[in-house]
Amino acid sequence: VRFCYRLVGTTCGEALGSDPTGRYIDVDHPTGYGREIVSNLEEIVERRQPGFGEFIVSLPGREHSGYSRVYFPLARNGVDVDMLIGTHAHRFEKGRGRHRIL
């Protein structure tokens, strides 16, 4: 399974320094952080349950940026997850990230 950013909002793209719409997560973030994102998303798909996470990342022009995100699984046939929809809320402080399935 590969995850592609289907649509990324303007504010998120500005925080990242570029708009990742249409790009694959494993290509855009090939190392540790990207693997963590993919692992979290795979777990959401497998369990067919929403997932919530709080993370700290480095962003252009900022030492650290904290953000929370929540993803919800969607299934066109009502059973097999074939898309995720999510939202991010950015905050700018130092801390430690964690992820949990709801």
DRENPA-3360 file (N, C-alpha, C; in nm, 2 decimals, always signed):
BEGIN
1 = VRFCYRLV = +0.08/-0.12/+0.00/+0.00/+0.00/+0.00/+0.09/+0.12/+0.00 ~ +0.06/+0.22/-0.09/+0.13/+0.35/-0.09/+0.03/+0.46/-0.06 ~ +0.07/+0.56/+0.00/-0.01/+0.67/+0.04/+0.03/+0.80/-0.04 ~ -0.07/+0.86/-0.10/-0.04/+0.98/-0.18/-0.12/+1.09/-0.12 ~ -0.06/+1.21/-0.11/-0.13/+1.33/-0.07/-0.23/+1.37/-0.18 ~ -0.36/+1.35/-0.16/-0.45/+1.38/-0.27/-0.48/+1.53/-0.27 ~ -0.49/+1.59/-0.16/-0.51/+1.73/-0.15/-0.46/+1.78/-0.02 ~ -0.38/+1.89/-0.02/-0.32/+1.95/+0.10/-0.36/+2.09/+0.10;
9 = GTTCGEAL = -0.41/+2.14/+0.21/-0.45/+2.28/+0.23/-0.34/+2.38/+0.22 ~ -0.38/+2.50/+0.19/-0.28/+2.61/+0.17/-0.20/+2.63/+0.29 ~ -0.26/+2.64/+0.41/-0.19/+2.67/+0.54/-0.09/+2.56/+0.56 ~ -0.12/+2.43/+0.54/-0.03/+2.32/+0.57/+0.08/+2.33/+0.47 ~ +0.06/+2.35/+0.34/+0.16/+2.37/+0.24/+0.26/+2.48/+0.28 ~ +0.20/+2.59/+0.33/+0.29/+2.70/+0.36/+0.38/+2.66/+0.48 ~ +0.32/+2.59/+0.58/+0.40/+2.55/+0.70/+0.51/+2.45/+0.66 ~ +0.49/+2.37/+0.56/+0.59/+2.27/+0.51/+0.69/+2.34/+0.42;
17 = GSDPTGRY = +0.66/+2.45/+0.36/+0.75/+2.52/+0.27/+0.72/+2.48/+0.12 ~ +0.63/+2.38/+0.10/+0.59/+2.34/-0.04/+0.46/+2.26/-0.03 ~ +0.39/+2.26/-0.14/+0.26/+2.18/-0.14/+0.29/+2.04/-0.19 ~ +0.26/+1.94/-0.10/+0.29/+1.80/-0.13/+0.17/+1.73/-0.21 ~ +0.07/+1.81/-0.25/-0.04/+1.75/-0.32/+0.01/+1.67/-0.44 ~ -0.04/+1.55/-0.45/-0.01/+1.46/-0.56/+0.12/+1.38/-0.54 ~ +0.19/+1.40/-0.43/+0.32/+1.33/-0.41/+0.30/+1.22/-0.31 ~ +0.38/+1.11/-0.32/+0.37/+1.00/-0.23/+0.45/+1.03/-0.10;
25 = IDVDHPTG = +0.40/+0.98/+0.01/+0.46/+1.01/+0.14/+0.60/+0.94/+0.14 ~ +0.61/+0.81/+0.09/+0.74/+0.74/+0.10/+0.84/+0.81/+0.01 ~ +0.80/+0.88/-0.09/+0.90/+0.95/-0.17/+0.93/+1.09/-0.11 ~ +0.83/+1.16/-0.06/+0.85/+1.29/+0.00/+0.93/+1.28/+0.13 ~ +0.91/+1.18/+0.20/+0.98/+1.16/+0.33/+1.03/+1.01/+0.34 ~ +1.15/+0.99/+0.27/+1.20/+0.85/+0.26/+1.26/+0.79/+0.39 ~ +1.29/+0.87/+0.49/+1.36/+0.82/+0.61/+1.27/+0.81/+0.73 ~ +1.32/+0.82/+0.84/+1.25/+0.80/+0.97/+1.11/+0.85/+0.99;
33 = YGREIVSN = +1.10/+0.98/+0.97/+0.97/+1.05/+0.99/+0.87/+1.00/+0.89 ~ +0.91/+0.98/+0.76/+0.81/+0.93/+0.66/+0.77/+0.78/+0.69 ~ +0.87/+0.70/+0.74/+0.83/+0.56/+0.77/+0.73/+0.56/+0.89 ~ +0.75/+0.65/+0.98/+0.66/+0.66/+1.10/+0.52/+0.70/+1.05 ~ +0.51/+0.79/+0.96/+0.38/+0.83/+0.90/+0.31/+0.71/+0.83 ~ +0.39/+0.65/+0.74/+0.33/+0.54/+0.67/+0.29/+0.42/+0.76 ~ +0.37/+0.40/+0.86/+0.33/+0.29/+0.96/+0.20/+0.33/+1.03 ~ +0.19/+0.45/+1.07/+0.07/+0.50/+1.14/-0.05/+0.48/+1.05;
41 = LEEIVERR = -0.04/+0.52/+0.92/-0.15/+0.51/+0.83/-0.19/+0.37/+0.79 ~ -0.08/+0.28/+0.78/-0.11/+0.14/+0.76/-0.19/+0.08/+0.87 ~ -0.16/+0.12/+1.00/-0.23/+0.07/+1.11/-0.38/+0.11/+1.11 ~ -0.40/+0.24/+1.07/-0.54/+0.29/+1.06/-0.62/+0.21/+0.95 ~ -0.55/+0.18/+0.84/-0.62/+0.10/+0.73/-0.65/-0.04/+0.78 ~ -0.55/-0.10/+0.84/-0.56/-0.24/+0.89/-0.68/-0.25/+0.99 ~ -0.68/-0.16/+1.09/-0.78/-0.17/+1.20/-0.92/-0.11/+1.16 ~ -0.92/-0.03/+1.05/-1.04/+0.04/+1.00/-1.10/+0.12/+1.12;
49 = QPGFGEFI = -1.00/+0.19/+1.19/-1.04/+0.28/+1.30/-0.97/+0.41/+1.28 ~ -1.02/+0.52/+1.33/-0.95/+0.65/+1.32/-0.82/+0.65/+1.40 ~ -0.73/+0.73/+1.37/-0.61/+0.74/+1.44/-0.57/+0.89/+1.47 ~ -0.52/+0.91/+1.59/-0.48/+1.05/+1.63/-0.33/+1.04/+1.67 ~ -0.26/+1.15/+1.63/-0.12/+1.16/+1.67/-0.08/+1.30/+1.70 ~ +0.02/+1.31/+1.79/+0.08/+1.44/+1.82/+0.23/+1.43/+1.79 ~ +0.29/+1.52/+1.71/+0.43/+1.51/+1.67/+0.50/+1.64/+1.67 ~ +0.63/+1.63/+1.67/+0.72/+1.75/+1.66/+0.80/+1.72/+1.53;
57 = VSLPGREH = +0.81/+1.82/+1.44/+0.89/+1.81/+1.32/+0.96/+1.94/+1.30 ~ +1.07/+1.93/+1.22/+1.14/+2.05/+1.18/+1.08/+2.11/+1.05 ~ +1.05/+2.24/+1.05/+1.00/+2.30/+0.93/+1.08/+2.42/+0.89 ~ +1.08/+2.45/+0.76/+1.16/+2.56/+0.72/+1.14/+2.69/+0.80 ~ +1.24/+2.75/+0.85/+1.23/+2.88/+0.93/+1.19/+2.86/+1.07 ~ +1.18/+2.74/+1.12/+1.14/+2.71/+1.26/+1.22/+2.60/+1.31 ~ +1.26/+2.61/+1.43/+1.34/+2.50/+1.49/+1.26/+2.37/+1.51 ~ +1.14/+2.39/+1.57/+1.05/+2.27/+1.58/+0.91/+2.32/+1.57;
65 = SGYSRVYF = +0.83/+2.24/+1.51/+0.68/+2.27/+1.50/+0.61/+2.15/+1.55 ~ +0.52/+2.17/+1.65/+0.43/+2.06/+1.70/+0.30/+2.07/+1.62 ~ +0.25/+1.95/+1.60/+0.12/+1.94/+1.54/+0.04/+1.82/+1.58 ~ -0.09/+1.83/+1.58/-0.17/+1.71/+1.60/-0.24/+1.68/+1.47 ~ -0.27/+1.55/+1.45/-0.34/+1.51/+1.33/-0.43/+1.40/+1.36 ~ -0.54/+1.39/+1.29/-0.64/+1.29/+1.30/-0.67/+1.24/+1.16 ~ -0.68/+1.11/+1.14/-0.72/+1.05/+1.01/-0.84/+0.96/+1.04 ~ -0.92/+0.96/+0.94/-1.04/+0.87/+0.94/-1.04/+0.78/+0.81;
73 = PLARNGVD = -1.06/+0.65/+0.83/-1.06/+0.56/+0.71/-1.20/+0.57/+0.64 ~ -1.19/+0.57/+0.51/-1.31/+0.57/+0.42/-1.31/+0.44/+0.34 ~ -1.43/+0.39/+0.31/-1.44/+0.27/+0.22/-1.56/+0.29/+0.13 ~ -1.53/+0.29/+0.00/-1.63/+0.31/-0.10/-1.73/+0.19/-0.09 ~ -1.69/+0.07/-0.07/-1.78/-0.04/-0.06/-1.83/-0.07/+0.08 ~ -1.79/+0.02/+0.18/-1.84/+0.01/+0.31/-1.75/-0.09/+0.40 ~ -1.65/-0.16/+0.34/-1.57/-0.25/+0.41/-1.42/-0.23/+0.39 ~ -1.38/-0.23/+0.27/-1.24/-0.22/+0.24/-1.19/-0.07/+0.23;
81 = VDMLIGTH = -1.10/-0.03/+0.33/-1.05/+0.10/+0.33/-0.97/+0.13/+0.21 ~ -1.01/+0.24/+0.13/-0.94/+0.27/+0.01/-0.90/+0.42/+0.01 ~ -0.93/+0.49/+0.12/-0.89/+0.63/+0.13/-0.89/+0.67/+0.28 ~ -0.81/+0.77/+0.31/-0.81/+0.83/+0.44/-0.84/+0.98/+0.43 ~ -0.91/+1.04/+0.52/-0.93/+1.18/+0.52/-0.88/+1.23/+0.66 ~ -0.80/+1.34/+0.66/-0.75/+1.38/+0.79/-0.73/+1.53/+0.79 ~ -0.70/+1.57/+0.91/-0.67/+1.71/+0.93/-0.56/+1.73/+1.03 ~ -0.49/+1.84/+1.02/-0.37/+1.87/+1.10/-0.40/+2.00/+1.17;
89 = AHRFEKGR = -0.35/+2.02/+1.29/-0.35/+2.14/+1.37/-0.21/+2.17/+1.41 ~ -0.15/+2.28/+1.36/-0.01/+2.31/+1.39/+0.00/+2.40/+1.51 ~ +0.11/+2.37/+1.59/+0.14/+2.46/+1.70/+0.29/+2.47/+1.70 ~ +0.35/+2.57/+1.76/+0.49/+2.59/+1.75/+0.55/+2.59/+1.89 ~ +0.60/+2.47/+1.93/+0.66/+2.45/+2.06/+0.74/+2.32/+2.06 ~ +0.83/+2.31/+2.15/+0.91/+2.18/+2.16/+0.83/+2.08/+2.24 ~ +0.86/+1.95/+2.21/+0.79/+1.85/+2.28/+0.82/+1.71/+2.22 ~ +0.74/+1.61/+2.25/+0.77/+1.48/+2.21/+0.65/+1.43/+2.14;
97 = GRHRIL = +0.66/+1.36/+2.03/+0.55/+1.30/+1.95/+0.50/+1.17/+2.00 ~ +0.38/+1.14/+1.97/+0.32/+1.01/+2.00/+0.21/+0.99/+1.91 ~ +0.17/+0.86/+1.90/+0.06/+0.82/+1.81/-0.03/+0.72/+1.88 ~ -0.15/+0.72/+1.87/-0.24/+0.62/+1.92/-0.36/+0.60/+1.83 ~ -0.41/+0.48/+1.83/-0.53/+0.44/+1.76/-0.65/+0.47/+1.85 ~ -0.75/+0.54/+1.80/-0.87/+0.57/+1.89/-0.95/+0.44/+1.92;
% end
